[in-house]
Amino acid sequence: MGMTSELRRGAKFAALPLLAVACIAYFGYHAVEGDRGLVAWLRLGQQVQKIETRIEVNKAEIDRLERRVALLKPKGLDRDMLDERARAVLGLAHPDEITIIVRPN
């Protein structure tokens, strides 16, 4: 009986540190590999960078299109742009055609 009681007493003293180590290992693993861990955080950072790059490209495209639209507004109508768009829409211009507009003096 002496050996059994020593094992039980040793198990009682070892249970708390063993439980603490298991909890630390569990939470440590999930802090690194979990859904909201460091690895997921780094992955999200990469996705944010990709999306910010796409946003910048889209903003540049929007600015380019807004400048083209501004050339077709009645207040700042650019006759060359109007002629180019009219020919393209009506099918009167070839893709390789160069249009030269000469204004009389």
N, CA, C and O atoms as a DFTB+ gen file, in Angstrom:
420 C
 N C O
     1  1       0.798      -1.197       0.000
     2  2       0.000       0.000       0.000
     3  2       0.841       1.262       0.000
     4  3       0.375       2.322      -0.419
     5  1       2.024       1.161       0.447
     6  2       2.870       2.331       0.520
     7  2       3.180       2.878      -0.861
     8  3       3.271       4.091      -1.050
     9  1       3.339       1.993      -1.814
    10  2       3.663       2.431      -3.169
    11  2       2.461       3.077      -3.840
    12  3       2.609       4.064      -4.559
    13  1       1.294       2.539      -3.615
    14  2       0.083       3.081      -4.218
    15  2      -0.207       4.478      -3.676
    16  3      -0.591       5.370      -4.432
    17  1      -0.029       4.668      -2.397
    18  2      -0.298       5.986      -1.818
    19  2       0.731       7.011      -2.298
    20  3       0.400       8.181      -2.487
    21  1       1.975       6.573      -2.494
    22  2       2.984       7.493      -3.024
    23  2       2.651       7.900      -4.456
    24  3       2.836       9.058      -4.830
    25  1       2.169       6.967      -5.247
    26  2       1.778       7.275      -6.626
    27  2       0.606       8.247      -6.649
    28  3       0.577       9.170      -7.463
    29  1      -0.348       8.044      -5.767
    30  2      -1.500       8.942      -5.714
    31  2      -1.070      10.347      -5.293
    32  3      -1.516      11.340      -5.867
    33  1      -0.201      10.419      -4.285
    34  2       0.263      11.717      -3.828
    35  2       1.095      12.394      -4.928
    36  3       0.963      13.599      -5.139
    37  1       1.927      11.655      -5.614
    38  2       2.716      12.208      -6.721
    39  2       1.819      12.668      -7.860
    40  3       2.090      13.686      -8.497
    41  1       0.749      11.918      -8.118
    42  2      -0.193      12.300      -9.174
    43  2      -0.916      13.588      -8.797
    44  3      -1.178      14.426      -9.660
    45  1      -1.240      13.753      -7.514
    46  2      -1.911      14.978      -7.074
    47  2      -0.995      16.187      -7.264
    48  3      -1.444      17.243      -7.709
    49  1       0.278      16.037      -6.929
    50  2       1.209      17.157      -7.067
    51  2       1.551      17.444      -8.531
    52  3       1.835      18.588      -8.886
    53  1       1.527      16.428      -9.371
    54  2       1.879      16.603     -10.786
    55  2       0.682      17.046     -11.623
    56  3       0.864      17.548     -12.731
    57  1      -0.525      16.872     -11.122
    58  2      -1.722      17.179     -11.910
    59  2      -1.820      18.670     -12.233
    60  3      -2.115      19.028     -13.373
    61  1      -1.584      19.528     -11.273
    62  2      -1.719      20.964     -11.502
    63  2      -0.663      21.492     -12.487
    64  3      -1.029      22.203     -13.423
    65  1       0.621      21.178     -12.314
    66  2       1.588      21.640     -13.314
    67  2       1.330      21.045     -14.705
    68  3       1.526      21.719     -15.717
    69  1       0.897      19.798     -14.749
    70  2       0.593      19.164     -16.033
    71  2      -0.594      19.853     -16.704
    72  3      -0.581      20.069     -17.916
    73  1      -1.606      20.195     -15.933
    74  2      -2.763      20.920     -16.459
    75  2      -2.349      22.317     -16.937
    76  3      -2.822      22.779     -17.975
    77  1      -1.477      22.984     -16.193
    78  2      -1.004      24.314     -16.584
    79  2      -0.214      24.246     -17.893
    80  3      -0.394      25.094     -18.768
    81  1       0.646      23.259     -18.031
    82  2       1.428      23.099     -19.262
    83  2       0.500      22.802     -20.433
    84  3       0.697      23.331     -21.527
    85  1      -0.505      21.964     -20.217
    86  2      -1.454      21.644     -21.287
    87  2      -2.227      22.894     -21.716
    88  3      -2.433      23.110     -22.910
    89  1      -2.654      23.713     -20.760
    90  2      -3.382      24.953     -21.098
    91  2      -2.488      25.926     -21.857
    92  3      -2.919      26.538     -22.834
    93  1      -1.245      26.069     -21.407
    94  2      -0.315      26.970     -22.093
    95  2      -0.060      26.484     -23.514
    96  3      -0.028      27.285     -24.448
    97  1       0.121      25.190     -23.682
    98  2       0.353      24.642     -25.022
    99  2      -0.870      24.850     -25.910
   100  3      -0.737      25.221     -27.076
   101  1      -2.051      24.616     -25.367
   102  2      -3.288      24.777     -26.142
   103  2      -3.457      26.225     -26.605
   104  3      -3.663      26.488     -27.790
   105  1      -3.368      27.159     -25.654
   106  2      -3.565      28.562     -26.010
   107  2      -2.414      29.102     -26.864
   108  3      -2.629      29.955     -27.726
   109  1      -1.211      28.613     -26.629
   110  2      -0.074      29.023     -27.451
   111  2      -0.236      28.583     -28.894
   112  3       0.042      29.349     -29.817
   113  1      -0.685      27.351     -29.091
   114  2      -0.907      26.848     -30.450
   115  2      -1.961      27.690     -31.166
   116  3      -1.772      28.093     -32.314
   117  1      -3.060      27.949     -30.484
   118  2      -4.142      28.712     -31.116
   119  2      -3.784      30.191     -31.298
   120  3      -4.336      30.856     -32.175
   121  1      -2.875      30.705     -30.485
   122  2      -2.423      32.085     -30.676
   123  2      -1.602      32.216     -31.955
   124  3      -1.561      33.285     -32.563
   125  1      -0.957      31.138     -32.359
   126  2      -0.145      31.170     -33.578
   127  2      -0.925      30.660     -34.778
   128  3      -0.947      31.317     -35.818
   129  1      -1.557      29.521     -34.658
   130  2      -2.182      28.847     -35.796
   131  2      -3.699      28.982     -35.868
   132  3      -4.304      28.510     -36.830
   133  1      -4.319      29.598     -34.899
   134  2      -5.780      29.663     -34.866
   135  2      -6.374      30.589     -35.914
   136  3      -5.654      31.225     -36.684
   137  1      -7.704      30.654     -35.931
   138  2      -8.412      31.505     -36.892
   139  2      -8.048      32.976     -36.730
   140  3      -8.089      33.732     -37.701
   141  1      -7.702      33.383     -35.541
   142  2      -7.323      34.771     -35.278
   143  2      -5.888      34.864     -34.766
   144  3      -5.533      35.799     -34.049
   145  1      -5.079      33.892     -35.138
   146  2      -3.692      33.836     -34.684
   147  2      -2.756      34.666     -35.543
   148  3      -3.185      35.406     -36.429
   149  1      -1.473      34.528     -35.262
   150  2      -0.457      35.308     -35.967
   151  2      -0.402      34.978     -37.456
   152  3      -0.244      35.874     -38.284
   153  1      -0.532      33.711     -37.795
   154  2      -0.480      33.312     -39.206
   155  2      -1.660      33.921     -39.965
   156  3      -1.490      34.430     -41.073
   157  1      -2.842      33.872     -39.378
   158  2      -4.022      34.467     -40.019
   159  2      -3.859      35.979     -40.121
   160  3      -4.285      36.580     -41.108
   161  1      -3.255      36.596     -39.126
   162  2      -3.033      38.043     -39.136
   163  2      -2.087      38.431     -40.271
   164  3      -2.319      39.424     -40.960
   165  1      -1.029      37.658     -40.465
   166  2      -0.094      37.931     -41.561
   167  2      -0.770      37.743     -42.915
   168  3      -0.545      38.522     -43.841
   169  1      -1.597      36.709     -43.026
   170  2      -2.329      36.464     -44.270
   171  2      -3.275      37.628     -44.577
   172  3      -3.388      38.055     -45.726
   173  1      -3.944      38.129     -43.558
   174  2      -4.840      39.272     -43.750
   175  2      -4.062      40.519     -44.173
   176  3      -4.540      41.308     -44.988
   177  1      -2.872      40.692     -43.620
   178  2      -2.041      41.823     -44.016
   179  2      -1.677      41.767     -45.490
   180  3      -1.661      42.795     -46.166
   181  1      -1.385      40.573     -45.992
   182  2      -1.076      40.416     -47.417
   183  2      -2.303      40.712     -48.267
   184  3      -2.197      41.348     -49.316
   185  1      -3.463      40.253     -47.820
   186  2      -4.692      40.519     -48.568
   187  2      -4.992      42.017     -48.596
   188  3      -5.443      42.541     -49.614
   189  1      -4.745      42.698     -47.496
   190  2      -4.976      44.146     -47.442
   191  2      -4.074      44.857     -48.446
   192  3      -4.518      45.774     -49.137
   193  1      -2.814      44.442     -48.531
   194  2      -1.891      45.061     -49.486
   195  2      -2.358      44.845     -50.921
   196  3      -2.309      45.771     -51.732
   197  1      -2.812      43.633     -51.244
   198  2      -3.297      43.353     -52.598
   199  2      -4.518      44.208     -52.923
   200  3      -4.625      44.758     -54.018
   201  1      -5.426      44.314     -51.976
   202  2      -6.650      45.088     -52.204
   203  2      -6.326      46.573     -52.323
   204  3      -6.920      47.265     -53.151
   205  1      -5.397      47.077     -51.515
   206  2      -5.010      48.486     -51.626
   207  2      -4.378      48.771     -52.984
   208  3      -4.590      49.841     -53.554
   209  1      -3.608      47.825     -53.500
   210  2      -3.026      47.985     -54.838
   211  2      -4.121      48.048     -55.886
   212  3      -4.077      48.883     -56.789
   213  1      -5.109      47.161     -55.765
   214  2      -6.231      47.178     -56.712
   215  2      -7.013      48.481     -56.613
   216  3      -7.475      49.006     -57.626
   217  1      -7.164      49.001     -55.407
   218  2      -7.874      50.270     -55.222
   219  2      -7.134      51.389     -55.932
   220  3      -7.760      52.218     -56.595
   221  1      -5.816      51.429     -55.808
   222  2      -5.030      52.470     -56.476
   223  2      -5.165      52.372     -57.989
   224  3      -5.292      53.390     -58.669
   225  1      -5.139      51.150     -58.521
   226  2      -5.303      50.961     -59.968
   227  2      -6.684      51.439     -60.399
   228  3      -6.822      52.114     -61.419
   229  1      -7.698      51.089     -59.624
   230  2      -9.064      51.504     -59.959
   231  2      -9.231      53.018     -59.860
   232  3      -9.932      53.615     -60.677
   233  1      -8.594      53.648     -58.867
   234  2      -8.675      55.107     -58.753
   235  2      -8.037      55.778     -59.964
   236  3      -8.557      56.771     -60.473
   237  1      -6.916      55.240     -60.424
   238  2      -6.258      55.806     -61.606
   239  2      -7.158      55.667     -62.831
   240  3      -7.244      56.582     -63.649
   241  1      -7.824      54.526     -62.956
   242  2      -8.741      54.310     -64.083
   243  2      -9.927      55.271     -63.999
   244  3     -10.354      55.820     -65.015
   245  1     -10.456      55.472     -62.801
   246  2     -11.576      56.403     -62.616
   247  2     -11.151      57.817     -62.991
   248  3     -11.892      58.527     -63.671
   249  1      -9.962      58.233     -62.554
   250  2      -9.469      59.573     -62.903
   251  2      -9.331      59.727     -64.412
   252  3      -9.704      60.757     -64.973
   253  1      -8.795      58.704     -65.066
   254  2      -8.631      58.758     -66.519
   255  2      -9.983      58.899     -67.207
   256  3     -10.138      59.707     -68.123
   257  1     -10.959      58.111     -66.766
   258  2     -12.290      58.176     -67.371
   259  2     -12.976      59.513     -67.079
   260  3     -13.672      60.051     -67.940
   261  1     -12.784      60.047     -65.876
   262  2     -13.384      61.348     -65.550
   263  2     -12.804      62.455     -66.421
   264  3     -13.526      63.369     -66.819
   265  1     -11.508      62.384     -66.722
   266  2     -10.910      63.389     -67.611
   267  2     -11.492      63.285     -69.017
   268  3     -11.741      64.303     -69.663
   269  1     -11.711      62.056     -69.493
   270  2     -12.302      61.884     -70.828
   271  2     -13.739      62.397     -70.857
   272  3     -14.158      63.024     -71.830
   273  1     -14.488      62.131     -69.794
   274  2     -15.872      62.603     -69.728
   275  2     -15.904      64.127     -69.670
   276  3     -16.774      64.753     -70.277
   277  1     -14.966      64.725     -68.947
   278  2     -14.924      66.187     -68.848
   279  2     -14.701      66.822     -70.216
   280  3     -15.175      67.930     -70.467
   281  1     -13.986      66.134     -71.100
   282  2     -13.755      66.671     -72.444
   283  2     -15.026      66.662     -73.292
   284  3     -15.116      67.391     -74.280
   285  1     -16.001      65.850     -72.916
   286  2     -17.242      65.757     -73.688
   287  2     -18.386      66.569     -73.082
   288  3     -19.483      66.586     -73.642
   289  1     -18.162      67.234     -71.964
   290  2     -19.216      68.054     -71.356
   291  2     -19.404      69.330     -72.173
   292  3     -18.445      69.832     -72.760
   293  1     -20.627      69.859     -72.219
   294  2     -20.901      71.041     -73.051
   295  2     -20.041      72.258     -72.717
   296  3     -19.652      72.989     -73.628
   297  1     -19.734      72.498     -71.455
   298  2     -18.959      73.685     -71.086
   299  2     -17.518      73.606     -71.578
   300  3     -16.940      74.621     -71.969
   301  1     -16.944      72.428     -71.563
   302  2     -15.546      72.296     -71.976
   303  2     -15.407      71.332     -73.127
   304  3     -14.482      70.520     -73.151
   305  1     -16.307      71.409     -74.077
   306  2     -16.342      70.452     -75.174
   307  2     -15.084      70.546     -76.032
   308  3     -14.738      71.616     -76.533
   309  1     -14.425      69.441     -76.188
   310  2     -13.253      69.355     -77.053
   311  2     -13.724      68.778     -78.383
   312  3     -14.164      67.629     -78.442
   313  1     -13.635      69.556     -79.432
   314  2     -14.167      69.139     -80.737
   315  2     -13.446      67.908     -81.271
   316  3     -14.064      67.059     -81.914
   317  1     -12.174      67.805     -81.017
   318  2     -11.437      66.624     -81.470
   319  2     -11.971      65.361     -80.796
   320  3     -12.153      64.329     -81.441
   321  1     -12.216      65.458     -79.498
   322  2     -12.738      64.303     -78.766
   323  2     -14.139      63.967     -79.260
   324  3     -14.471      62.792     -79.424
   325  1     -14.962      64.976     -79.498
   326  2     -16.314      64.752     -79.998
   327  2     -16.275      64.063     -81.358
   328  3     -17.022      63.115     -81.600
   329  1     -15.404      64.538     -82.241
   330  2     -15.281      63.940     -83.564
   331  2     -14.788      62.495     -83.465
   332  3     -15.293      61.608     -84.153
   333  1     -13.811      62.274     -82.614
   334  2     -13.274      60.923     -82.440
   335  2     -14.355      59.966     -81.951
   336  3     -14.500      58.866     -82.485
   337  1     -15.110      60.379     -80.940
   338  2     -16.152      59.509     -80.379
   339  2     -17.287      59.300     -81.381
   340  3     -17.818      58.195     -81.492
   341  1     -17.664      60.359     -82.117
   342  2     -18.745      60.229     -83.097
   343  2     -18.351      59.247     -84.187
   344  3     -19.157      58.403     -84.578
   345  1     -17.128      59.342     -84.680
   346  2     -16.667      58.418     -85.715
   347  2     -16.611      56.983     -85.189
   348  3     -16.985      56.042     -85.890
   349  1     -16.145      56.824     -83.957
   350  2     -16.043      55.480     -83.393
   351  2     -17.425      54.876     -83.165
   352  3     -17.641      53.700     -83.457
   353  1     -18.357      55.665     -82.649
   354  2     -19.703      55.160     -82.355
   355  2     -20.474      54.876     -83.638
   356  3     -21.177      53.870     -83.733
   357  1     -20.345      55.754     -84.618
   358  2     -21.088      55.588     -85.870
   359  2     -20.405      54.629     -86.840
   360  3     -20.967      54.286     -87.880
   361  1     -19.205      54.204     -86.502
   362  2     -18.504      53.259     -87.358
   363  2     -17.938      53.896     -88.609
   364  3     -17.778      53.212     -89.620
   365  1     -17.632      55.167     -88.578
   366  2     -17.117      55.869     -89.747
   367  2     -15.596      55.939     -89.762
   368  3     -15.018      56.478     -90.706
   369  1     -14.949      55.418     -88.760
   370  2     -13.495      55.483     -88.698
   371  2     -12.924      54.077     -88.608
   372  3     -13.510      53.193     -87.982
   373  1     -11.799      53.885     -89.226
   374  2     -11.077      52.626     -89.103
   375  2     -10.214      52.695     -87.853
   376  3      -9.828      53.786     -87.434
   377  1      -9.909      51.566     -87.257
   378  2      -9.103      51.590     -86.032
   379  2      -7.729      52.228     -86.223
   380  3      -7.184      52.807     -85.283
   381  1      -7.157      52.129     -87.444
   382  2      -5.829      52.690     -87.667
   383  2      -5.869      54.087     -88.290
   384  3      -4.830      54.619     -88.683
   385  1      -7.051      54.679     -88.381
   386  2      -7.199      55.988     -89.005
   387  2      -6.687      57.092     -88.088
   388  3      -6.907      57.064     -86.877
   389  1      -6.011      58.048     -88.676
   390  2      -5.532      59.223     -87.949
   391  2      -6.363      60.407     -88.420
   392  3      -6.431      60.686     -89.617
   393  1      -6.991      61.099     -87.488
   394  2      -7.837      62.240     -87.827
   395  2      -7.074      63.526     -87.554
   396  3      -6.568      63.741     -86.452
   397  1      -6.996      64.382     -88.575
   398  2      -6.343      65.683     -88.429
   399  2      -7.389      66.743     -88.730
   400  3      -7.951      66.780     -89.825
   401  1      -7.649      67.608     -87.750
   402  2      -8.641      68.663     -87.927
   403  2      -7.897      69.981     -88.106
   404  3      -7.093      70.377     -87.263
   405  1      -8.181      70.651     -89.217
   406  2      -7.558      71.942     -89.508
   407  2      -8.629      73.006     -89.362
   408  3      -9.669      72.938     -90.018
   409  1      -8.385      73.981     -88.512
   410  2      -9.346      75.060     -88.298
   411  2      -8.991      76.232     -89.216
   412  3      -7.819      76.580     -89.361
   413  1      -9.995      76.828     -89.825
   414  2      -9.699      77.995     -90.656
   415  2      -9.317      79.189     -89.780
   416  3      -9.805      79.340     -88.660
   417  1      -8.442      80.024     -90.312
   418  2      -7.978      81.198     -89.556
   419  2      -9.022      82.242     -89.486
   420  3      -8.803      83.296     -88.890
